[in-house]
Amino acid sequence: MSLFSKFCRSVAAFIYRIKENPSRRIVRVYICGIYVLKKQVVDGWEYRRFLGAFSSIRPVDYKYDLATKKDLCKLLGLYEEHSGKLSALFSMLEEQKSIQIMMLHDLHGVYFALQNKRLKDEAEINNSCYPPLFLLFVYDYFCITFKWGVNLGDYVQTIATRNAIQSISPKARFSYFDRDNLSNYDGPRAYVIMQGWFSHLHTFLPNNRTTPLFFGFHLTPDRAHDFINFVKYNTLYFEKRTIGCRDLSTLHMMKKMGISCYLSRCLTLTLPKRVKSAAQDKVFIVDVPEYCLEMIPPEIKQNAIHIHQRDIDGGRGRVECLGEGTIRLKQANQLLTTYRDQAKLIITTALHCASPCTAMGIPVILIDEEENNTRFSALHGILPIYRYEDLRDGRVNYHCTAPDIEPLKQAMLERLKCEYEISQGIPPSGDVQHLEAFIREFTVTKTCE
């Protein structure tokens, strides 16, 4: 066990003892300092235990007195010149005489500030003689936590991301890691495209072993404060970056934070267009609830194939499915192949069915069952979005054709390539502002031939 792991255990035990004895009201701030200063990354279990113990203390319950930088250096066995590394922490603390508790997200922000030497990491990647390594997402945390099963739409995003990467870097290598635990990644230094829906854990933030490319990024309000701190303590990185937002809700959130951003849409829109054939003669109804299904005309529903891609293995509870990423990717690939080769029409409520099927040139009817689902703004100007009232009142065009989005695909891939080039420290090959404007303002003007 590492020295830092031992320290985490002792601090966690110390905090629990304080909670059990209300008469002891003082804990030194050097607990925070040692945690955020240490360079080592502990294993995930120790890391979560320490954070859980610390965050369980309420601000109203305890006061803190301030240890000096010299004390901290002594405790850590550091030399005097290392005391400068504490400036980020103490600049927040020394402004007040009465020091209040630092909440978990503040600890997280300082931790990443001291961990992530972003520019040096990128330089090391750029000078490597090996082809670039990219992380692709699997969803282990989500899989073992939620009872309704696996959403194959998540793995469709992974497939589309890999396809996009290969178009901009044909020699790229790939590895897989859990989307919600990027903070705990400890493999070789790698790029990671932050295409996804980030909602569940504080540990979704990338660490110093990754270079993130923000494209197709969706952030929920629950994780907004984590991201604010991540940006706050990585200002050099974000001075040269623009966040590619998957939808308008994330775009508006980034603008409120004062972060440079643009509407990148979703990489599932960049999947290749299919070749038409006579075998494409089936209607697929995907994740449509019963109350909407009742409103679909019988002649459309007759012989239709019903699929639930958002509820694979639903109802099985907590299942140990770590390592099933490869299985799920195969299932998602098979599902996309089925849509591509057999579908003449898709009726769905799932974004990651509507978006990839549109990219492949399949006519899609998209139903917003959640009423004003902001994630669907990724398809703004591409597909009409119907509601229950439209189904009920007969306003749905069941004889629609697939829109032609080939120019949009090209612009999205060119913009992703520019982001990759910027991360390498080289001038982008495309006109970034023009590409961003084209992606944002794109509206379908014709259908697929």
Helices and strands as residue ranges (DSSP letters): H 3-20, E 26-28, H 30-37, H 44-55, E 63-65, H 69-76, G 80-86, H 87-93, H 104-115, H 118-126, E 133-138, H 140-145, H 152-168, E 173-178, G 179-184, E 190-193, E 196-198, G 202-204, E 210-213, E 217-219, G 221-223, H 224-232, H 235-239, E 243-245, H 248-256, E 261-263, G 267-270, E 282-286, H 290-293, H 298-301, E 305-307, H 325-342, E 343-348, H 351-359, E 364-367, G 374-379, E 385-386, H 388-392, H 406-423, H 432-441
